[in-house]
Amino acid sequence: MGTVVIGQKVNSLIDSVKRYFTDRLAKIDIFDETQVAKQETSPWYQLGGFVYLFWMITVVSGLFLVAFYIPTIYQAYDSIELIKESPLLSIIRGMHKYGGDAIIIAATLRCYRIWFKGEYKNKGEFNFIIAMITLLAAMYSGLTGYLLIWNQRAFWATKVFATFPTYLDIAPAVNQWFLPHITGLVTSTIGTMTHQGMNTSQILLGGSSIGQATMTRFFSLHFAFSLIMLVATELYFYANRAKRINLNRWQVLVLILMLIFTSVVLPAESGSRANPEVTPLPILSDWYFLALYQLLKYMDPYWATLWTVAIPFGFIAISFLDFGQETNPWRRPIFTMGMIIGFIDFIVFSVLIIFNQADINTHPPFWYAQMILMFTIGELWHFALYRQMNVWLWWLVPNVLFSFWYFFMHVIPKPLPPESLQWIYNVQVTGSIPENMGHHPWLTMWLFFTLALVALTAWFYTLLPKSGANAEGAA
């Protein structure tokens, strides 16, 4: 009898999983091909068509350019210079370059639209995942194509990018600091992964340094990304009999003319030839990676690498955890504030690195304080709407903890600097807090912030009228 019950439960679980995926796969939308009606009233629903059109332009222009490009470290730069000398090829190269940039812009805006309009709700989580994958694939494809110019900027930007995985090899050292009494299990487990970061870097570069093997791999990956995505997309369109691009001929013509005009007025530059012996300062990547490079300057490289991976996966995870039915962004203040923070930090970080403004030893981590304060605004906003004490407490606790780390980051602006870890270790061993730590003005700031947060909450609770006690859809 027990075996029968277990079998029934297993079958029920399998059916639930099948229904879960079937319901979400039925709502798949790659390039807004199912949003035809909405495209008539809102240009935001044309972004999927923009991505597909710019992608096709980039692929076609790339096929023309490959006939004249020589993928070797000795001839790549010269072949680009020859392409520039031809007016027609120069325009085609410009369309390839600016078309790739346009893909990233349109894909980013589409991710924001899906998030702000709550389209990932009601079994639409897979659409947000596809939108994020499209954006990340476009960025990485741009990165692989960037090195093919073989100029100074691309060479050193690639070197920095390839260094990121190597920072993960310091994980055992981090755990020895943070968990001094249980390092046996943690360090032995993570220690077996030591040098996997270096191995990943060498796989990307084809060796220990950037050379011909790197050029060959990046050239192959640049084509492979588009080829794999193209095959997968065409199979989807064929299976669903869906229209590939929901833009009229005039919209398509205008977008193509915009790319041609930009390519003529602002021809794609090739910069100076790559020189491994001369390091440019600052080292700048293409525009869509500038904010990431600034984050690396602000934070310890180990944590910056983890944040780089955690940010996209974090947003994807949240799309599954936001169970409410509310889609109005103004009634989902905490999640809305998260995307606003991301947009502001992307712009500000990109500007700061261009002007080489980030001394991690002297500049206080104001960017971190800005995140804390903006999330606080979102918390109070949410509390004013729904008056949910339990939800407010769930958001208050991590916010206070983050504020506490702000005190440590003022000393060395990194989320978990060695000084703070040593301080935790001393407290754990001695059982007492060093006196000088309690009188630090930045610790006073943290305490003041906590009290101010509680006072503001009390003010919101007593003075503001309830605008929605019903918690359904609160987010």
C-alpha positions as CSV (number, residue, x, y, z in Angstrom):
1,M,0.0,0.0,0.0
2,G,2.8,2.3,0.9
3,T,4.5,1.7,-2.5
4,V,1.3,2.6,-4.3
5,V,1.0,5.9,-2.4
6,I,4.6,6.8,-3.1
7,G,4.1,5.9,-6.8
8,Q,1.0,8.2,-6.9
9,K,2.9,11.0,-5.3
10,V,5.8,10.6,-7.8
11,N,3.5,10.6,-10.7
12,S,1.7,13.7,-9.4
13,L,5.1,15.4,-9.0
14,I,6.1,14.5,-12.5
15,D,2.7,15.8,-13.8
16,S,3.2,19.1,-11.9
17,V,6.7,19.6,-13.3
18,K,5.4,18.9,-16.9
19,R,2.6,21.4,-16.4
20,Y,5.0,23.9,-15.1
21,F,7.2,23.8,-18.1
22,T,4.4,23.3,-20.6
23,D,2.6,26.4,-19.4
24,R,5.7,28.6,-19.6
25,L,7.0,27.2,-22.9
26,A,3.6,28.0,-24.4
27,K,4.2,31.7,-23.5
28,I,7.7,31.9,-25.0
29,D,8.3,35.1,-26.9
30,I,11.9,35.7,-28.3
31,F,11.6,38.9,-30.3
32,D,8.1,40.2,-29.3
33,E,6.6,38.2,-32.2
34,T,3.5,37.6,-30.1
35,Q,3.1,41.2,-29.1
36,V,1.7,42.4,-32.4
37,A,-1.4,44.1,-31.0
38,K,0.7,46.0,-28.4
39,Q,3.2,47.2,-31.0
40,E,0.5,49.3,-32.5
41,T,0.1,51.4,-29.4
42,S,3.5,51.3,-27.7
43,P,6.9,51.5,-29.3
44,W,8.4,49.6,-26.4
45,Y,7.0,46.4,-27.9
46,Q,9.0,47.0,-31.1
47,L,12.3,46.4,-29.2
48,G,12.2,42.7,-30.0
49,G,12.0,43.5,-33.7
50,F,14.8,46.0,-33.4
51,V,17.0,43.3,-31.8
52,Y,16.3,40.8,-34.6
53,L,16.8,43.4,-37.4
54,F,20.0,44.7,-36.0
55,W,21.2,41.2,-35.5
56,M,20.6,40.3,-39.1
57,I,22.3,43.5,-40.3
58,T,25.3,42.6,-38.2
59,V,25.4,39.0,-39.5
60,V,25.2,40.0,-43.1
61,S,27.7,42.8,-42.8
62,G,30.1,40.5,-41.0
63,L,29.9,38.0,-43.9
64,F,31.0,40.8,-46.3
65,L,33.9,41.8,-44.0
66,V,35.2,38.3,-43.4
67,A,36.1,38.2,-47.1
68,F,38.7,41.0,-46.5
69,Y,39.7,40.3,-42.9
70,I,42.9,38.4,-42.1
71,P,42.6,36.8,-38.6
72,T,46.3,36.8,-37.6
73,I,48.0,39.0,-35.0
74,Y,50.4,40.2,-37.7
75,Q,47.9,41.1,-40.4
76,A,44.6,41.8,-38.6
77,Y,45.2,45.4,-37.9
78,D,46.5,46.1,-41.5
79,S,43.5,44.3,-43.0
80,I,41.2,46.6,-41.0
81,E,43.1,49.6,-42.3
82,L,42.6,48.4,-45.8
83,I,38.9,48.0,-45.2
84,K,38.8,51.6,-44.0
85,E,40.3,52.8,-47.2
86,S,37.3,51.6,-49.2
87,P,34.3,53.9,-48.8
88,L,31.8,51.0,-49.3
89,L,33.6,48.6,-47.0
90,S,34.1,51.4,-44.4
91,I,30.3,51.9,-44.3
92,I,29.7,48.1,-44.0
93,R,32.2,47.9,-41.2
94,G,30.4,50.9,-39.5
95,M,27.1,49.1,-39.9
96,H,28.6,46.0,-38.3
97,K,30.0,47.9,-35.4
98,Y,27.1,50.2,-34.7
99,G,24.6,47.4,-35.4
100,G,26.2,45.4,-32.6
101,D,25.9,48.3,-30.3
102,A,22.3,48.8,-31.3
103,I,21.6,45.1,-30.4
104,I,22.9,45.7,-26.9
105,I,20.9,48.9,-26.4
106,A,17.7,47.4,-27.7
107,A,18.2,44.2,-25.7
108,T,18.9,46.1,-22.5
109,L,15.8,48.3,-23.0
110,R,13.8,45.2,-23.6
111,C,15.0,43.6,-20.3
112,Y,13.9,46.8,-18.5
113,R,10.5,46.8,-20.2
114,I,9.9,43.2,-19.2
115,W,10.9,44.0,-15.6
116,F,9.1,47.2,-15.2
117,K,5.9,46.0,-16.8
118,G,6.0,42.7,-14.8
119,E,5.9,40.6,-17.9
120,Y,7.9,37.9,-16.1
121,K,4.8,37.3,-13.9
122,N,1.9,35.0,-14.9
123,K,4.2,32.2,-16.2
124,G,6.4,34.6,-18.2
125,E,9.7,33.9,-16.4
126,F,11.2,32.1,-19.3
127,N,10.8,35.2,-21.5
128,F,12.9,37.2,-19.0
129,I,15.5,34.5,-19.1
130,I,15.6,34.6,-22.9
131,A,15.9,38.4,-22.8
132,M,18.8,38.2,-20.4
133,I,20.6,35.5,-22.4
134,T,20.1,37.5,-25.6
135,L,21.7,40.5,-23.9
136,L,24.6,38.5,-22.4
137,A,25.2,36.7,-25.7
138,A,25.3,40.1,-27.6
139,M,27.8,41.5,-25.1
140,Y,30.1,38.5,-25.2
141,S,29.9,38.4,-29.0
142,G,30.9,42.0,-29.0
143,L,33.8,41.3,-26.7
144,T,35.1,38.5,-28.9
145,G,34.8,40.7,-32.0
146,Y,36.4,43.6,-30.2
147,L,39.8,41.9,-30.0
148,L,39.8,41.1,-33.8
149,I,40.7,44.7,-34.5
150,W,44.0,44.0,-32.7
151,N,44.4,47.5,-31.5
152,Q,45.8,48.8,-28.2
153,R,42.5,49.3,-26.5
154,A,41.1,46.0,-27.4
155,F,44.2,44.1,-26.4
156,W,44.4,45.5,-22.9
157,A,40.7,45.3,-22.3
158,T,40.8,41.6,-23.3
159,K,43.7,41.1,-20.9
160,V,41.7,42.6,-18.0
161,F,38.6,40.5,-18.9
162,A,40.7,37.3,-19.1
163,T,42.1,38.1,-15.6
164,F,38.7,38.1,-14.0
165,P,38.4,34.2,-13.6
166,T,41.8,34.0,-12.0
167,Y,40.6,36.0,-9.0
168,L,38.4,33.0,-8.0
169,D,41.5,31.1,-7.2
170,I,41.8,33.0,-3.9
171,A,38.6,31.4,-2.5
172,P,40.5,29.2,0.0
173,A,42.3,32.2,1.4
174,V,39.1,34.0,1.9
175,N,37.6,31.1,3.7
176,Q,40.6,30.8,6.0
177,W,40.1,34.4,7.1
178,F,36.3,34.2,7.4
179,L,35.8,30.8,9.0
180,P,39.0,30.1,11.0
181,H,37.5,27.2,12.9
182,I,36.0,25.1,10.1
183,T,38.5,25.7,7.4
184,G,39.2,21.9,7.2
185,L,36.0,21.1,5.3
186,V,35.5,24.4,3.5
187,T,39.1,24.8,2.4
188,S,39.5,21.2,1.3
189,T,36.3,21.4,-0.7
190,I,37.0,24.8,-2.4
191,G,40.7,24.1,-2.5
192,T,40.2,21.3,-5.0
193,M,38.9,24.0,-7.3
194,T,42.0,26.1,-6.9
195,H,43.5,27.2,-10.2
196,Q,40.2,26.5,-12.0
197,G,40.1,30.3,-12.5
198,M,43.5,30.2,-14.1
199,N,42.5,27.2,-16.2
200,T,39.4,29.0,-17.4
201,S,41.5,32.0,-18.4
202,Q,43.9,29.9,-20.3
203,I,41.0,28.2,-22.1
204,L,39.7,31.6,-23.2
205,L,43.1,32.8,-24.3
206,G,44.4,29.6,-25.7
207,G,47.5,29.9,-23.4
208,S,48.9,32.0,-20.6
209,S,49.0,35.2,-22.6
210,I,47.2,36.9,-25.5
211,G,48.5,35.7,-28.9
212,Q,47.6,34.0,-32.1
213,A,45.7,31.2,-30.3
214,T,43.6,33.9,-28.6
215,M,42.9,35.5,-32.0
216,T,41.8,32.2,-33.5
217,R,39.5,31.3,-30.5
218,F,37.9,34.7,-30.4
219,F,37.4,34.7,-34.2
220,S,35.8,31.2,-34.0
221,L,33.6,32.2,-31.0
222,H,32.5,35.4,-32.7
223,F,31.1,33.3,-35.5
224,A,29.9,30.4,-33.3
225,F,27.7,32.7,-31.1
226,S,25.8,34.0,-34.0
227,L,25.6,30.7,-35.8
228,I,24.2,28.8,-32.8
229,M,21.7,31.5,-31.9
230,L,20.7,31.8,-35.5
231,V,20.0,28.0,-35.9
232,A,18.1,27.9,-32.6
233,T,16.0,30.9,-33.5
234,E,15.1,29.7,-37.0
235,L,14.1,26.3,-35.6
236,Y,11.8,28.1,-33.1
237,F,10.2,30.3,-35.9
238,Y,9.8,27.3,-38.2
239,A,8.2,25.2,-35.5
240,N,5.8,27.9,-34.4
241,R,5.1,29.4,-37.8
242,A,5.9,32.8,-36.3
243,K,6.7,36.0,-38.1
244,R,10.4,36.8,-37.7
245,I,10.1,40.6,-37.5
246,N,7.0,42.6,-36.7
247,L,8.1,45.9,-38.1
248,N,6.7,47.5,-41.2
249,R,8.9,48.3,-44.2
250,W,9.2,52.0,-43.4
251,Q,10.4,51.2,-39.9
252,V,13.0,48.8,-41.3
253,L,14.1,51.4,-43.8
254,V,14.5,54.1,-41.2
255,L,16.6,51.9,-39.0
256,I,18.9,50.9,-41.8
257,L,19.3,54.5,-42.9
258,M,20.1,55.5,-39.4
259,L,23.0,52.9,-39.3
260,I,24.2,54.0,-42.7
261,F,24.1,57.7,-41.7
262,T,26.0,57.0,-38.4
263,S,28.6,54.9,-40.3
264,V,29.2,57.8,-42.7
265,V,29.3,60.6,-40.1
266,L,31.2,58.6,-37.5
267,P,33.3,56.0,-39.2
268,A,34.3,53.1,-37.0
269,E,37.8,53.8,-35.7
270,S,40.6,51.3,-35.5
271,G,42.8,53.1,-33.0
272,S,46.5,52.3,-32.6
273,R,48.1,48.9,-33.2
274,A,48.3,46.6,-30.1
275,N,51.5,47.0,-28.1
276,P,51.9,44.5,-25.2
277,E,54.8,46.5,-23.9
278,V,52.9,49.7,-23.3
279,T,50.0,49.7,-20.8
280,P,47.4,52.5,-21.5
281,L,45.9,54.3,-18.5
282,P,43.1,54.0,-17.9
283,I,42.4,50.7,-19.6
284,L,39.0,51.2,-21.2
285,S,36.8,48.5,-22.8
286,D,33.9,49.1,-25.2
287,W,31.2,51.2,-23.7
288,Y,29.0,48.4,-22.4
289,F,31.7,47.0,-20.2
290,L,32.9,50.3,-18.7
291,A,30.8,50.0,-15.6
292,L,32.1,46.6,-14.9
293,Y,35.7,47.8,-15.1
294,Q,34.8,50.6,-12.6
295,L,33.3,48.0,-10.2
296,L,36.5,46.1,-10.4
297,K,38.4,49.3,-9.3
298,Y,36.0,49.9,-6.4
299,M,35.9,46.3,-5.0
300,D,38.3,43.5,-4.2
301,P,38.7,41.6,-7.5
302,Y,37.5,38.4,-5.9
303,W,34.2,39.9,-4.9
304,A,33.9,42.0,-8.1
305,T,34.1,38.7,-10.0
306,L,31.4,37.1,-7.9
307,W,29.1,40.2,-8.3
308,T,29.6,40.1,-12.0
309,V,28.2,36.6,-12.1
310,A,25.6,37.2,-9.4
311,I,23.9,40.3,-10.9
312,P,22.3,38.6,-13.9
313,F,21.5,35.4,-12.1
314,G,20.1,37.4,-9.2
315,F,17.6,39.2,-11.4
316,I,16.6,35.9,-13.0
317,A,16.1,34.3,-9.6
318,I,14.0,37.3,-8.4
319,S,11.7,36.9,-11.4
320,F,10.8,33.4,-10.0
321,L,10.5,34.7,-6.4
322,D,8.2,37.6,-7.1
323,F,4.9,35.8,-6.6
324,G,2.6,38.8,-6.5
325,Q,0.2,39.5,-9.3
326,E,0.7,43.3,-9.3
327,T,2.5,44.5,-12.5
328,N,2.3,48.2,-12.0
329,P,5.9,49.3,-11.3
330,W,4.8,52.1,-8.9
331,R,3.1,49.4,-6.8
332,R,6.2,47.2,-6.8
333,P,8.6,49.9,-5.4
334,I,11.4,47.6,-4.0
335,F,11.8,45.7,-7.3
336,T,11.5,48.9,-9.3
337,M,14.1,50.6,-7.2
338,G,16.5,47.7,-7.9
339,M,16.4,48.3,-11.6
340,I,16.7,52.1,-11.2
341,I,19.8,51.5,-9.1
342,G,21.2,49.3,-11.8
343,F,20.6,52.0,-14.5
344,I,22.0,54.8,-12.4
345,D,25.2,52.9,-11.4
346,F,25.8,51.8,-15.0
347,I,25.7,55.4,-16.2
348,V,27.7,56.8,-13.3
349,F,30.3,54.1,-13.2
350,S,30.9,54.4,-17.0
351,V,31.4,58.1,-16.7
352,L,33.7,57.8,-13.6
353,I,36.1,55.3,-15.3
354,I,36.4,57.5,-18.4
355,F,37.6,60.3,-16.1
356,N,39.7,57.8,-14.1
357,Q,38.0,58.5,-10.8
358,A,38.2,55.6,-8.4
359,D,40.9,55.5,-5.8
360,I,40.0,52.5,-3.6
361,N,42.4,53.6,-0.9
362,T,41.0,57.1,-0.4
363,H,37.5,57.5,-1.9
364,P,34.7,56.6,0.4
365,P,32.3,54.0,-1.2
366,F,29.5,56.5,-1.8
367,W,28.1,54.2,-4.5
368,Y,27.4,51.6,-1.8
369,A,25.6,54.3,0.4
370,Q,23.5,55.3,-2.6
371,M,22.3,51.7,-3.0
372,I,21.4,51.5,0.7
373,L,19.5,54.8,0.7
374,M,17.6,54.0,-2.5
375,F,16.6,50.6,-1.3
376,T,15.5,52.3,1.9
377,I,13.2,54.6,-0.1
378,G,11.8,51.5,-1.8
379,E,11.1,49.9,1.6
380,L,9.3,53.0,3.0
381,W,7.4,53.3,-0.3
382,H,6.3,49.7,0.0
383,F,5.4,50.1,3.6
384,A,3.3,53.1,2.9
385,L,1.4,51.1,0.3
386,Y,0.8,47.9,2.1
387,R,1.6,48.3,5.8
388,Q,3.1,44.8,5.9
389,M,5.3,44.7,9.1
390,N,6.6,41.2,8.3
391,V,7.7,42.1,4.8
392,W,9.2,45.4,6.1
393,L,11.2,43.5,8.7
394,W,12.5,41.1,6.0
395,W,13.8,44.0,4.0
396,L,15.0,46.0,7.0
397,V,17.4,43.4,8.4
398,P,19.6,43.0,5.3
399,N,19.5,46.8,4.8
400,V,20.8,47.4,8.3
401,L,23.5,44.7,7.7
402,F,24.6,46.4,4.5
403,S,24.7,49.7,6.3
404,F,27.0,48.1,8.9
405,W,29.3,46.9,6.1
406,Y,29.4,50.5,4.9
407,F,31.3,51.3,8.0
408,F,34.0,48.8,7.1
409,M,34.1,49.8,3.5
410,H,35.1,53.4,4.5
411,V,38.4,52.0,5.7
412,I,39.0,50.0,2.5
413,P,36.2,50.3,0.1
414,K,35.6,46.6,-0.5
415,P,32.5,44.6,0.7
416,L,34.6,42.2,2.9
417,P,38.1,43.7,3.5
418,P,40.7,41.8,5.5
419,E,40.5,44.3,8.3
420,S,36.8,43.6,8.9
421,L,37.4,39.9,8.7
422,Q,40.2,40.2,11.2
423,W,37.9,42.2,13.4
424,I,35.2,39.5,13.3
425,Y,37.9,36.9,14.2
426,N,39.0,38.9,17.2
427,V,35.4,39.3,18.4
428,Q,34.9,35.6,18.0
429,V,38.0,34.7,19.9
430,T,38.0,37.3,22.7
431,G,34.2,37.7,23.0
432,S,34.5,41.5,23.2
433,I,34.3,44.4,20.7
434,P,37.5,46.6,20.6
435,E,36.8,49.9,22.2
436,N,38.2,52.0,19.3
437,M,35.7,50.4,17.0
438,G,32.7,51.7,18.9
439,H,33.9,55.3,18.7
440,H,34.5,55.4,15.0
441,P,32.5,58.2,13.3
442,W,31.4,56.0,10.5
443,L,30.0,53.5,13.0
444,T,28.1,56.4,14.5
445,M,26.8,57.1,11.1
446,W,25.5,53.6,10.8
447,L,23.7,53.7,14.2
448,F,22.2,57.1,13.2
449,F,21.0,55.6,9.9
450,T,19.3,52.7,11.7
451,L,17.5,55.0,14.2
452,A,16.5,57.3,11.3
453,L,15.1,54.4,9.4
454,V,13.0,53.3,12.4
455,A,11.8,56.9,12.9
456,L,10.8,57.3,9.3
457,T,8.9,54.1,9.4
458,A,7.0,55.3,12.5
459,W,6.2,58.5,10.7
460,F,4.9,56.6,7.6
461,Y,2.8,54.4,9.8
462,T,1.1,57.0,11.9
463,L,0.7,59.9,9.4
464,L,0.1,58.4,5.9
465,P,-3.3,56.9,5.1
466,K,-3.5,53.3,4.0
467,S,-3.5,53.2,0.2
468,G,-3.7,49.4,-0.1
469,A,-3.9,47.1,2.9
470,N,-4.4,44.2,0.6
471,A,-1.1,42.5,0.2
472,E,-1.9,40.7,-3.0
473,G,0.6,41.7,-5.6
474,A,2.8,43.5,-3.2
475,A,6.4,43.5,-4.4
